[in-house]
Amino acid sequence: MRFVRSGPALSGWRRREQDRSFRTKRKNMNTTENLISTECPAVAHQPINNIIKPIKFPAQPQEWKIVSLRECPTPDTMQQCETPEQAAAYWKAHIANHPYFNSECECLVVFILNTRRRIKGHYLVSIGTMDTILCHPREVFRLAIMASAAAIIIAHNHPSGESTPSQADINITRDLIRAGQFLKIEVLDHVIIGNPNHSSLRSMGYFFS
């Protein structure tokens, strides 16, 4: 004798078969639980992004030349620069209005002179702090050599307004004088600009022959 399932019994049996089949398929899937239980990472390893170093090309020789930045209209009487007063007047006319000049810091400027002691131009060498400034003969004479200067005048300001030279000012002036003697470029004077006065190291006897 054979019994055939029908009606509610048959539908219940199919439901149980479907549940068993679903659990079997779910067990075979790569679910998070299966990956953890098998010690497999849930997320695939991502490649490490290594920083690519920039390519550096070797430095190549360059062609150099001196370039004028701007014109400084100057009266003919002020172009002659042989005395501290004339140097201070040129400073107030052009250096104080320079775009990079900072009255709160010491600024060193070199005046380029020709053989007749007329100013050919000037250039800003260095900007320091309120009480000190770095200075080296290499930077002081670099553009003077390129501009074929016969002589130079060095000038720098004291933000405190006191124009008395410090011992460091005296020492660097003597170093620059010796460097100028080797280069055959005379250092005529070193003028310290205060407010409102100024001082000349040559007039104070710190220059030597």
C-alpha positions as CSV (number, residue, x, y, z in Angstrom):
1,M,0.0,0.0,0.0
2,R,1.4,3.4,-0.9
3,F,0.5,6.7,0.6
4,V,0.6,9.9,-1.4
5,R,1.1,13.3,0.4
6,S,-1.4,15.9,-0.6
7,G,-2.9,19.1,0.7
8,P,-1.4,20.8,3.7
9,A,1.1,17.9,4.4
10,L,2.6,18.2,1.0
11,S,3.0,22.0,1.2
12,G,4.7,21.7,4.6
13,W,7.1,19.1,3.3
14,R,8.1,21.4,0.3
15,R,8.6,24.2,2.7
16,R,11.0,22.2,4.8
17,E,12.9,21.0,1.7
18,Q,13.3,24.6,0.6
19,D,14.6,25.7,4.0
20,R,17.1,22.9,4.0
21,S,18.3,23.8,0.5
22,F,18.6,27.5,1.4
23,R,20.7,26.6,4.5
24,T,23.0,24.4,2.4
25,K,23.6,27.1,-0.2
26,R,24.1,29.8,2.5
27,K,26.7,27.6,4.2
28,N,28.6,27.3,0.9
29,M,28.6,31.0,0.3
30,N,31.5,33.3,1.3
31,T,29.7,35.0,4.1
32,T,31.4,37.1,6.8
33,E,30.9,34.3,9.3
34,N,32.5,31.7,7.0
35,L,35.4,34.0,6.3
36,I,36.1,34.7,9.9
37,S,35.7,31.0,10.9
38,T,38.2,30.0,8.2
39,E,40.6,32.9,9.2
40,C,40.1,34.6,5.8
41,P,40.0,38.4,5.7
42,A,36.5,39.8,5.1
43,V,38.0,42.5,2.9
44,A,40.6,41.9,0.3
45,H,44.0,43.3,0.8
46,Q,44.5,46.6,-0.9
47,P,47.8,47.4,-2.6
48,I,50.0,49.8,-0.6
49,N,50.3,53.2,-2.2
50,N,54.0,54.0,-2.1
51,I,55.0,57.7,-2.5
52,I,56.8,58.2,-5.8
53,K,59.9,60.3,-5.4
54,P,60.1,63.3,-7.8
55,I,62.6,63.0,-10.6
56,K,65.6,65.3,-10.1
57,F,67.5,66.3,-13.1
58,P,71.2,67.3,-12.6
59,A,71.8,71.0,-12.5
60,Q,73.0,72.5,-15.8
61,P,75.3,75.5,-16.4
62,Q,73.4,78.7,-16.9
63,E,74.1,82.0,-18.7
64,W,74.1,85.0,-16.3
65,K,73.8,88.7,-16.8
66,I,72.9,91.8,-14.7
67,V,69.4,93.1,-15.2
68,S,68.2,96.6,-14.2
69,L,65.0,96.4,-12.0
70,R,63.7,100.0,-12.3
71,E,64.8,103.5,-13.0
72,C,65.4,105.9,-10.1
73,P,65.0,109.5,-11.4
74,T,67.6,111.5,-9.5
75,P,68.5,115.2,-9.7
76,D,71.9,115.8,-11.2
77,T,73.1,117.4,-8.0
78,M,72.3,114.2,-6.0
79,Q,73.9,111.9,-8.5
80,Q,77.3,113.0,-7.3
81,C,78.0,111.0,-4.2
82,E,81.2,111.7,-2.3
83,T,80.1,112.8,1.2
84,P,78.0,111.1,3.9
85,E,75.4,113.8,3.5
86,Q,75.0,113.0,-0.2
87,A,74.7,109.3,0.6
88,A,72.1,109.9,3.2
89,A,70.1,112.1,0.8
90,Y,70.1,109.4,-1.8
91,W,69.0,106.9,0.8
92,K,66.0,109.0,1.8
93,A,65.1,109.6,-1.9
94,H,65.2,106.0,-3.1
95,I,65.9,103.4,-0.4
96,A,63.2,104.5,2.0
97,N,60.7,104.0,-0.7
98,H,62.0,100.7,-2.0
99,P,59.3,98.0,-2.2
100,Y,61.4,95.6,-0.1
101,F,62.7,98.1,2.5
102,N,61.5,97.5,6.1
103,S,62.3,100.2,8.5
104,E,61.8,97.8,11.4
105,C,64.7,95.7,10.3
106,E,68.3,96.5,9.4
107,C,68.7,96.7,5.6
108,L,72.1,96.8,3.9
109,V,72.4,98.6,0.6
110,V,75.4,99.2,-1.7
111,F,75.7,102.2,-3.9
112,I,77.6,101.6,-7.2
113,L,79.9,104.5,-8.3
114,N,81.8,105.2,-11.4
115,T,85.3,106.7,-11.6
116,R,83.9,110.2,-11.2
117,R,82.1,109.2,-8.0
118,R,78.7,109.4,-9.7
119,I,76.0,106.9,-8.7
120,K,75.4,104.2,-11.4
121,G,72.8,102.5,-9.2
122,H,72.2,100.6,-6.0
123,Y,71.1,97.2,-4.8
124,L,69.7,95.7,-1.7
125,V,72.1,93.1,-0.3
126,S,70.4,91.8,2.8
127,I,67.5,92.3,5.3
128,G,68.2,91.3,8.9
129,T,66.3,91.7,12.2
130,M,65.8,94.7,14.4
131,D,69.4,94.6,15.7
132,T,71.5,92.4,13.4
133,I,72.1,91.6,9.8
134,L,74.1,89.0,7.9
135,C,76.8,90.3,5.6
136,H,79.5,88.7,3.5
137,P,81.9,90.3,1.0
138,R,80.7,87.9,-1.7
139,E,77.2,89.3,-1.7
140,V,78.4,92.9,-1.2
141,F,80.8,92.9,-4.2
142,R,78.9,90.5,-6.5
143,L,76.8,93.0,-8.4
144,A,79.5,95.7,-8.1
145,I,81.8,93.5,-10.1
146,M,79.2,92.7,-12.7
147,A,78.3,96.4,-13.1
148,S,82.0,97.3,-13.4
149,A,81.9,99.6,-10.4
150,A,85.0,101.7,-9.6
151,A,84.0,102.3,-6.0
152,I,81.1,101.6,-3.7
153,I,79.5,103.1,-0.6
154,I,77.9,100.8,2.0
155,A,74.9,102.0,3.9
156,H,72.5,100.4,6.4
157,N,69.9,101.6,8.8
158,H,69.4,101.2,12.5
159,P,65.7,100.7,13.4
160,S,66.3,102.1,16.9
161,G,67.1,105.5,15.3
162,E,70.6,105.7,16.9
163,S,73.3,105.9,14.3
164,T,76.3,105.1,16.5
165,P,78.2,102.1,14.9
166,S,78.5,98.9,16.8
167,Q,81.6,96.8,17.1
168,A,80.2,94.4,14.5
169,D,79.7,97.4,12.1
170,I,83.3,98.3,12.5
171,N,84.6,94.8,12.0
172,I,82.6,94.1,8.9
173,T,83.6,97.5,7.4
174,R,87.3,96.6,7.8
175,D,86.7,93.2,6.2
176,L,85.0,94.8,3.3
177,I,87.8,97.4,2.9
178,R,90.4,94.6,2.7
179,A,88.2,92.7,0.2
180,G,87.8,95.8,-1.9
181,Q,91.6,96.3,-2.0
182,F,92.0,92.8,-3.5
183,L,89.3,93.5,-6.1
184,K,90.6,97.0,-6.8
185,I,87.1,98.4,-5.9
186,E,87.4,101.2,-3.4
187,V,85.1,101.3,-0.4
188,L,84.5,105.0,0.0
189,D,82.4,105.0,3.1
190,H,80.0,103.1,5.4
191,V,77.1,105.3,6.3
192,I,74.7,104.3,9.1
193,I,71.3,105.8,8.7
194,G,69.5,106.8,11.9
195,N,66.4,108.9,12.6
196,P,66.9,111.7,11.9
197,N,70.8,111.7,11.9
198,H,73.4,109.6,10.3
199,S,77.0,108.6,10.9
200,S,80.0,108.0,8.7
201,L,82.6,105.4,9.7
202,R,85.2,107.2,7.6
203,S,84.6,110.5,9.3
204,M,84.8,108.8,12.6
205,G,88.3,107.5,11.8
206,Y,87.6,103.7,11.4
207,F,89.0,103.6,7.9
208,F,92.6,103.0,7.2
209,S,94.9,103.4,4.2
